Amino acid sequence: MTYTLITANRNYSSWSLRPWLLMKALGIGFEERFEPFTKDSNYDEFRSFSPTGQVPVLIDQDKTIYDSLGITLYLADRHEGIWPTAESARAWAQCAVAEMHGGFTALRNECTMNVGVRAKLRAQSPALTRDVARIKELWSEGLNRFGGPYLAGSDFSAVDAFFAPVAYRVRTYDLDVGDGGAAWADQIIAHPAMQDWEAQALAETWREVGHEEELAAFADVTADYRTASV
Protein backbone atom coordinates (compact mmCIF):
# COMPACT_ATOMS: atom_id res chain seq x y z
CA MET A 1 0.00 0.00 0.00
CA THR A 2 1.49 3.33 -1.10
CA TYR A 3 -0.18 6.59 -0.22
CA THR A 4 0.56 9.98 -1.71
CA LEU A 5 0.00 12.93 0.63
CA ILE A 6 -0.35 16.36 -0.96
CA THR A 7 0.57 19.26 1.30
CA ALA A 8 1.52 22.93 1.07
CA ASN A 9 4.00 25.34 2.67
CA ARG A 10 5.51 24.11 5.92
CA ASN A 11 5.58 27.60 7.38
CA TYR A 12 1.86 28.30 6.97
CA SER A 13 -0.19 25.17 6.31
CA SER A 14 -1.60 24.00 9.63
CA TRP A 15 -4.12 21.78 7.88
CA SER A 16 -1.31 20.00 6.00
CA LEU A 17 0.66 19.48 9.19
CA ARG A 18 -2.01 17.36 10.87
CA PRO A 19 -2.09 14.27 8.61
CA TRP A 20 1.60 14.65 7.74
CA LEU A 21 2.57 14.51 11.42
CA LEU A 22 0.08 11.76 12.17
CA MET A 23 1.46 9.52 9.45
CA LYS A 24 5.10 10.30 10.23
CA ALA A 25 4.70 9.75 13.97
CA LEU A 26 2.89 6.43 13.50
CA GLY A 27 5.19 5.15 10.77
CA ILE A 28 2.52 5.08 8.06
CA GLY A 29 4.49 5.31 4.85
CA PHE A 30 3.64 7.76 2.10
CA GLU A 31 5.09 9.61 -0.83
CA GLU A 32 5.10 13.37 -0.54
CA ARG A 33 3.77 15.79 -3.12
CA PHE A 34 4.29 19.47 -2.43
CA GLU A 35 1.90 22.10 -3.84
CA PRO A 36 2.90 25.50 -2.43
CA PHE A 37 0.70 28.50 -1.80
CA THR A 38 1.77 31.01 -4.45
CA LYS A 39 -0.95 33.67 -4.09
CA ASP A 40 -3.95 34.65 -1.97
CA SER A 41 -6.12 32.00 -3.62
CA ASN A 42 -4.78 28.82 -5.19
CA TYR A 43 -8.28 27.42 -5.62
CA ASP A 44 -8.24 26.97 -9.39
CA GLU A 45 -4.82 25.30 -9.42
CA PHE A 46 -5.60 23.06 -6.43
CA ARG A 47 -8.91 21.99 -7.98
CA SER A 48 -6.90 19.88 -10.41
CA PHE A 49 -6.22 17.41 -7.57
CA SER A 50 -8.55 18.46 -4.72
CA PRO A 51 -12.37 18.54 -4.86
CA THR A 52 -12.40 21.48 -2.44
CA GLY A 53 -9.46 23.33 -3.96
CA GLN A 54 -7.62 22.95 -0.66
CA VAL A 55 -4.90 20.82 0.94
CA PRO A 56 -4.21 18.31 2.38
CA VAL A 57 -5.24 15.50 0.05
CA LEU A 58 -4.43 11.80 0.39
CA ILE A 59 -4.30 9.67 -2.74
CA ASP A 60 -4.78 5.92 -2.28
CA GLN A 61 -4.71 4.25 -5.68
CA ASP A 62 -7.94 5.42 -7.37
CA LYS A 63 -9.33 7.13 -4.27
CA THR A 64 -8.95 10.81 -3.37
CA ILE A 65 -9.44 11.53 0.33
CA TYR A 66 -9.57 15.18 1.26
CA ASP A 67 -9.69 17.31 4.42
CA SER A 68 -7.49 16.61 7.43
CA LEU A 69 -10.33 15.00 9.37
CA GLY A 70 -11.47 12.96 6.37
CA ILE A 71 -7.93 11.66 5.95
CA THR A 72 -7.69 10.82 9.65
CA LEU A 73 -10.94 8.86 9.62
CA TYR A 74 -9.87 7.01 6.48
CA LEU A 75 -6.54 6.05 8.01
CA ALA A 76 -8.20 4.97 11.26
CA ASP A 77 -10.10 2.28 9.33
CA ARG A 78 -6.80 0.89 8.06
CA HIS A 79 -4.14 1.46 10.70
CA GLU A 80 -3.81 1.03 14.44
CA GLY A 81 -2.83 3.86 16.73
CA ILE A 82 -4.85 6.67 15.16
CA TRP A 83 -7.12 6.75 18.21
CA PRO A 84 -6.37 5.69 21.79
CA THR A 85 -7.34 2.11 22.57
CA ALA A 86 -9.08 2.87 25.90
CA GLU A 87 -12.73 3.72 25.28
CA SER A 88 -12.89 6.81 27.50
CA ALA A 89 -9.67 8.24 26.07
CA ARG A 90 -10.79 7.48 22.53
CA ALA A 91 -14.16 9.21 23.05
CA TRP A 92 -12.45 12.27 24.54
CA ALA A 93 -9.87 12.40 21.76
CA GLN A 94 -12.50 12.18 19.05
CA CYS A 95 -14.52 15.00 20.63
CA ALA A 96 -11.40 17.16 21.01
CA VAL A 97 -10.42 16.55 17.38
CA ALA A 98 -13.91 17.51 16.22
CA GLU A 99 -13.79 20.64 18.38
CA MET A 100 -10.43 21.65 16.93
CA HIS A 101 -11.55 20.92 13.38
CA GLY A 102 -14.72 22.98 13.60
CA GLY A 103 -13.92 25.66 16.17
CA PHE A 104 -11.37 28.13 17.51
CA THR A 105 -12.10 30.66 14.77
CA ALA A 106 -10.54 33.60 16.59
CA LEU A 107 -7.36 31.63 17.26
CA ARG A 108 -7.10 30.74 13.57
CA ASN A 109 -7.77 34.28 12.39
CA GLU A 110 -5.79 36.30 14.93
CA CYS A 111 -2.90 33.87 15.46
CA THR A 112 -2.27 32.43 12.03
CA MET A 113 0.37 29.70 11.91
CA ASN A 114 3.79 31.06 10.96
CA VAL A 115 6.36 28.55 12.19
CA GLY A 116 9.50 30.57 11.64
CA VAL A 117 8.66 33.81 13.43
CA ARG A 118 7.96 35.13 16.90
CA ALA A 119 5.39 37.89 17.24
CA LYS A 120 3.72 40.11 19.82
CA LEU A 121 -0.03 40.54 19.65
CA ARG A 122 -1.13 44.18 19.78
CA ALA A 123 -4.29 43.19 21.59
CA GLN A 124 -6.26 40.05 22.42
CA SER A 125 -9.92 40.12 21.45
CA PRO A 126 -12.53 38.65 23.80
CA ALA A 127 -13.07 35.84 21.30
CA LEU A 128 -9.37 35.01 21.22
CA THR A 129 -9.21 35.14 25.02
CA ARG A 130 -12.04 32.59 25.15
CA ASP A 131 -10.32 30.35 22.60
CA VAL A 132 -7.02 30.37 24.48
CA ALA A 133 -8.80 29.68 27.78
CA ARG A 134 -10.60 26.75 26.20
CA ILE A 135 -7.33 25.36 24.80
CA LYS A 136 -5.81 25.61 28.28
CA GLU A 137 -8.84 23.85 29.81
CA LEU A 138 -8.99 21.13 27.17
CA TRP A 139 -5.30 20.28 27.27
CA SER A 140 -5.32 20.24 31.07
CA GLU A 141 -8.31 17.91 31.07
CA GLY A 142 -6.68 15.43 28.71
CA LEU A 143 -3.33 15.43 30.45
CA ASN A 144 -4.85 15.07 33.92
CA ARG A 145 -7.49 12.48 33.03
CA PHE A 146 -5.28 10.19 30.99
CA GLY A 147 -1.91 10.70 32.64
CA GLY A 148 0.11 12.10 29.72
CA PRO A 149 2.58 12.69 28.38
CA TYR A 150 0.35 12.97 25.31
CA LEU A 151 -3.08 14.56 25.36
CA ALA A 152 -4.99 11.28 25.55
CA GLY A 153 -2.51 9.13 27.43
CA SER A 154 0.84 7.47 27.03
CA ASP A 155 0.81 7.22 23.23
CA PHE A 156 0.74 9.76 20.44
CA SER A 157 -2.61 9.80 18.62
CA ALA A 158 -4.71 11.92 16.27
CA VAL A 159 -5.61 14.42 18.96
CA ASP A 160 -1.93 15.35 19.35
CA ALA A 161 -1.62 15.79 15.59
CA PHE A 162 -4.68 18.03 15.44
CA PHE A 163 -3.43 20.34 18.17
CA ALA A 164 0.19 20.37 16.98
CA PRO A 165 -0.34 23.54 14.89
CA VAL A 166 -1.62 25.23 18.05
CA ALA A 167 1.67 24.37 19.76
CA TYR A 168 3.46 26.45 17.12
CA ARG A 169 0.97 29.27 17.71
CA VAL A 170 1.57 29.10 21.46
CA ARG A 171 5.27 29.56 20.82
CA THR A 172 4.94 32.21 18.11
CA TYR A 173 2.55 34.46 20.04
CA ASP A 174 3.52 33.48 23.61
CA LEU A 175 -0.01 32.37 24.47
CA ASP A 176 -0.80 31.44 28.08
CA VAL A 177 -2.03 27.84 28.13
CA GLY A 178 -0.82 27.08 31.66
CA ASP A 179 2.24 25.20 32.79
CA GLY A 180 0.92 21.79 31.74
CA GLY A 181 -0.19 23.07 28.34
CA ALA A 182 3.13 24.80 27.77
CA ALA A 183 4.98 21.59 28.65
CA TRP A 184 2.89 19.61 26.18
CA ALA A 185 3.48 22.24 23.48
CA ASP A 186 7.25 22.08 24.08
CA GLN A 187 7.14 18.29 24.00
CA ILE A 188 5.20 18.05 20.75
CA ILE A 189 7.41 20.64 19.07
CA ALA A 190 10.42 18.54 20.13
CA HIS A 191 8.98 15.43 18.46
CA PRO A 192 11.37 14.32 15.67
CA ALA A 193 8.67 14.65 13.01
CA MET A 194 7.82 18.16 14.17
CA GLN A 195 11.50 19.05 14.12
CA ASP A 196 11.66 17.79 10.53
CA TRP A 197 8.62 19.90 9.59
CA GLU A 198 10.12 22.96 11.27
CA ALA A 199 13.48 22.54 9.56
CA GLN A 200 11.70 22.50 6.22
CA ALA A 201 9.67 25.57 7.22
CA LEU A 202 12.78 27.52 8.17
CA ALA A 203 14.45 26.56 4.88
CA GLU A 204 11.63 27.97 2.74
CA THR A 205 12.80 31.15 1.03
CA TRP A 206 9.52 32.41 -0.42
CA ARG A 207 6.87 34.43 1.34
CA GLU A 208 3.18 34.28 0.52
CA VAL A 209 1.82 37.81 0.85
CA GLY A 210 -1.65 36.87 2.05
CA HIS A 211 -0.38 34.75 4.94
CA GLU A 212 2.15 37.38 5.94
CA GLU A 213 -0.53 40.07 5.92
CA GLU A 214 -2.80 37.94 8.11
CA LEU A 215 -0.15 37.94 10.82
CA ALA A 216 0.66 41.63 10.38
CA ALA A 217 -3.00 42.56 10.90
CA PHE A 218 -2.84 41.45 14.54
CA ALA A 219 0.79 41.23 15.63
CA ASP A 220 4.27 42.64 15.19
CA VAL A 221 7.11 40.28 14.31
CA THR A 222 9.84 40.35 16.95
CA ALA A 223 12.10 37.65 15.46
CA ASP A 224 12.30 35.85 12.14
CA TYR A 225 14.34 32.64 11.95
CA ARG A 226 13.49 31.74 8.36
CA THR A 227 16.01 31.65 5.55
CA ALA A 228 16.08 35.04 3.84
CA SER A 229 13.51 35.42 1.10
CA VAL A 230 14.58 35.52 -2.53
Buried (B, 14 or more C-beta within 10 A) or exposed (E): EEBBBBBBBBBBBBBBBBBBBBBBBBEBEBEEBEBBBEEEEBEEBBEEBBEEBBBBBBBBEEEBBBBBBBBBBBBBEEBEBBBBEBEEBBEBBBEBBEBBBEEBEBBBBBBBBBBBBBBEBEEBEEBBEEBBEBBBEBBBEBBEBBEBBBBBBEBBBBBBBBBBBBBBBBBBBEBBBBEBBBBBBEBBBEBEBBEBBBEBBBEBEEBBEBBBEBBEEBBEBEEBEBEEEE
